[in-house]
């Protein structure tokens, strides 16, 4: 499932490709996504509008239009947003097409149909239900160890589970939580409430560094993820613990261990992570 680095990679590609382009038409081939697509709302608020900015909140892409309406896109589990020439052959799962005034188009492709494409009326983004109750952005100035330390006092919940809770912190998926905890020298099973302020200083820095490295490498491609130009990510070449159970730690040589937490695999080095 695409996480923050993958969505941010797509955002940057779309920012370069879409800003100042006008959406001249929308063609909907399939409405049955996670939330049913409303062709009428898309045509009312998006068609005829110039794209002013492509932003991101958590894993939602927010395309702001000249009229202050927003096109919201969530990739779900297998969604892809493609920028391509309008004449390119359609694929089976190309569900929506946004035609642009420069002869290109934006396509939303989603084999599993867990993604989302919605139009939000001008001035209504703040009240959008999808954006309510989202946690801290880990790359924002608000992501501070002092705040995180304060918010986790007394929690018995494992720190890895806390990192992956979108109500607390957004976009830190399984791969990046594993890698950040290794970088910070903390085991995934450690109760969040037992982290000291110094632990949080290391972990907050590790989360940022891990996500920034992943973004610099175009995200991680282990399954379905490709960016808006159809290119793979390469962060998988930097993985230290994720998916390496039974292999030697690249830092100390100890054997990487695997445990299951809330149905997700956690990988850690018993020597490097305390």
C-alpha positions in Angstrom: 0.0 0.0 0.0 1.4 3.4 -0.9 2.5 5.4 2.2 3.7 9.0 2.6 6.9 8.7 0.5 5.1 7.2 -2.4 2.2 9.7 -2.3 4.7 12.6 -1.9 6.6 11.3 -4.9 3.4 11.3 -6.9 2.6 14.8 -5.6 5.9 16.2 -6.8 5.4 14.8 -10.2 1.9 16.1 -10.5 2.9 19.5 -9.2 5.4 19.8 -12.1 3.0 18.4 -14.7 -0.4 19.9 -13.8 0.0 23.4 -12.3 -1.4 26.1 -14.7 -3.0 23.4 -16.9 -6.8 23.5 -17.4 -9.0 20.4 -17.1 -11.2 20.5 -20.1 -13.2 17.3 -19.6 -13.6 14.3 -17.4 -14.4 10.8 -18.6 -15.5 8.3 -16.0 -15.4 4.6 -17.1 -16.0 3.1 -13.6 -17.7 4.7 -10.6 -17.3 1.8 -8.2 -14.4 2.9 -6.1 -14.1 2.9 -2.3 -16.5 5.8 -2.3 -18.7 5.9 -5.5 -17.5 8.5 -8.0 -19.8 11.4 -8.7 -19.3 12.4 -12.4 -21.7 15.3 -11.9 -19.7 16.8 -9.0 -16.4 16.4 -10.9 -17.8 18.2 -13.9 -19.4 20.9 -11.8 -16.4 21.9 -9.8 -13.3 20.6 -11.7 -14.0 20.9 -15.4 -13.0 24.2 -16.9 -10.7 25.0 -14.0 -7.0 25.6 -14.0 -4.9 23.6 -11.5 -3.2 26.1 -9.1 -1.4 23.7 -6.7 -1.0 20.0 -5.9 -0.7 19.5 -2.1 -0.8 16.5 0.2 -2.5 15.8 3.6 -1.5 12.4 5.0 -2.0 10.1 1.9 -4.5 12.3 0.2 -3.5 14.3 -2.9 -5.2 17.7 -2.9 -5.4 19.4 -6.3 -6.5 23.0 -5.7 -8.4 24.6 -8.6 -8.6 28.3 -9.6 -12.1 28.4 -8.2 -10.8 27.1 -4.8 -12.5 23.7 -5.4 -10.3 20.6 -4.8 -9.9 17.3 -6.6 -9.0 14.8 -3.9 -7.3 11.5 -4.8 -6.3 8.6 -2.5 -4.4 5.7 -4.1 -5.9 3.0 -1.8 -4.0 -0.2 -2.1 -3.2 -0.4 -5.8 -4.1 3.0 -7.3 -1.9 4.9 -9.7 -2.1 8.4 -11.1 -0.7 8.7 -14.5 0.2 11.7 -16.6 0.3 10.7 -20.2 -0.5 11.8 -23.8 -4.3 11.7 -24.5 -3.8 9.2 -27.3 -2.2 6.4 -25.2 -4.0 3.1 -25.3 -6.4 2.6 -22.4 -5.7 -0.1 -19.9 -8.4 -2.3 -18.4 -8.4 -0.5 -15.0 -8.1 3.1 -16.2 -11.2 4.2 -14.4 -11.1 8.0 -14.7 -9.5 10.4 -17.3 -9.0 14.1 -16.8 -8.4 15.8 -20.2 -6.0 18.8 -20.1 -5.7 21.8 -22.4 -2.1 20.9 -23.5 -3.2 17.6 -25.1 -2.2 15.4 -22.2 -4.4 13.7 -19.6 -4.4 12.5 -16.0 -5.6 9.0 -15.5 -6.6 7.1 -12.4 -5.8 3.4 -12.6 -6.9 1.1 -9.8 -7.2 -2.7 -10.2 -8.5 -3.3 -6.7 -10.8 -0.2 -6.6 -9.9 0.8 -3.0 -8.9 4.2 -4.1 -10.9 7.4 -4.0 -11.5 10.3 -6.4 -13.8 13.2 -5.2 -14.5 16.8 -6.0 -14.9 19.1 -3.0 -16.8 22.4 -3.5 -15.0 25.7 -3.2 -14.2 26.6 0.4 -15.3 23.2 1.8 -12.0 21.4 2.2 -11.6 22.1 5.9 -14.9 20.2 6.6 -14.1 17.3 4.3 -14.8 14.1 6.3 -11.8 12.2 4.9 -9.4 14.8 6.4 -10.8 14.8 9.9 -9.0 13.1 12.8 -5.7 12.8 11.0 -2.6 12.8 13.1 0.7 14.8 12.9 2.5 15.2 9.6 5.9 13.6 10.3 7.7 16.1 8.0 6.0 19.1 9.5 7.4 21.5 12.1 4.8 20.3 14.6 6.4 16.8 14.7 8.4 17.5 17.8 9.8 15.0 20.3 8.6 17.0 23.3 5.0 16.8 22.0 5.3 13.1 21.2 6.8 12.3 24.6 4.0 14.1 26.3 1.2 12.4 24.2 2.5 8.9 24.9 2.9 9.1 28.7 1.4 6.0 30.3 0.7 4.1 27.0 1.3 0.4 27.1 0.8 0.2 23.3 3.9 -0.9 21.4 5.7 2.0 19.8 5.5 0.5 16.3 1.8 0.3 16.5 1.7 3.9 17.7 3.8 5.1 14.7 1.4 3.4 12.3 -1.8 4.9 13.8 -3.0 7.5 11.3 -4.9 9.2 14.1 -1.6 9.9 15.8 1.0 10.2 13.0 0.1 10.0 9.3 1.9 8.1 6.5 4.4 6.0 8.5 3.6 2.6 7.1 5.0 -0.8 8.0 8.2 -0.5 6.0 9.1 2.9 7.3 8.2 2.2 10.9 10.5 -0.8 10.9 13.3 1.1 9.3 12.9 4.2 11.5 12.9 2.1 14.7 16.1 0.4 13.6 17.7 3.7 12.9 16.7 4.9 16.4 17.9 1.7 18.1 14.4 0.9 19.5 12.6 -2.4 19.4 9.1 -2.4 17.8 7.6 -4.1 20.9 8.8 -1.4 23.3 5.8 0.3 25.1 5.3 3.8 23.7 4.9 5.1 27.3 8.3 3.9 28.3 10.2 5.9 25.7 12.2 8.7 27.3 12.4 12.2 25.9 15.9 11.3 24.5 14.4 8.2 22.9 11.8 10.4 21.2 14.5 12.8 20.0 16.2 9.9 18.3 13.0 8.4 16.9 11.5 11.7 15.6 14.8 12.3 13.8 14.9 8.7 12.5 11.3 8.9 11.2 12.1 12.1 9.3 15.4 10.8 7.9 13.8 7.5 6.8 10.9 9.3 5.0 13.2 11.8 3.4 15.5 9.1 2.1 12.6 7.2 0.8 11.2 10.3 -1.0 14.7 11.0 -2.5 14.6 7.5 -3.9 11.1 7.8 -5.3 9.4 5.6 -2.6 9.5 1.8 -2.4 8.3 -0.6 -5.1 7.6 -4.0 -3.7 4.4 -4.6 -5.5 2.1 -2.1 -7.3 3.7 1.3 -6.8 4.9 3.4 -9.7 5.0 7.2 -9.9 3.0 9.4 -12.2 5.5 8.8 -15.0 5.3 5.0 -14.6 8.7 4.7 -12.8 9.5 2.5 -9.9 10.8 3.6 -6.5 14.2 2.5 -5.3 14.1 2.8 -1.5 14.0 -1.0 -1.2 17.7 -0.9 -2.0 18.3 0.8 1.4 16.3 -1.5 3.6 18.2 -2.5 6.8 15.7 -4.8 8.5 12.4 -4.9 6.6 12.0 -8.3 4.9 15.4 -9.5 6.1 14.4 -12.0 8.8 17.2 -14.7 9.2 19.8 -12.5 7.5 22.8 -10.8 9.2 22.4 -7.3 10.4 24.4 -5.0 8.2 25.6 -3.1 11.3 26.6 -5.7 13.8 26.1 -9.1 12.1 23.4 -10.4 14.5 20.5 -12.3 13.0 17.5 -10.2 12.1 14.3 -11.3 13.9 10.7 -11.2 12.9 7.6 -11.0 15.1 4.0 -10.3 14.3 2.2 -7.3 15.8 -1.5 -6.7 15.1 -1.2 -8.9 12.0 1.8 -7.0 10.5 5.4 -8.3 10.4 8.0 -6.5 12.5 11.7 -6.9 11.8 14.4 -5.9 14.2 18.0 -6.5 15.2 18.2 -7.9 18.8 21.7 -6.3 19.2 21.2 -2.9 17.7 17.6 -2.3 19.0 17.0 -2.2 22.7 
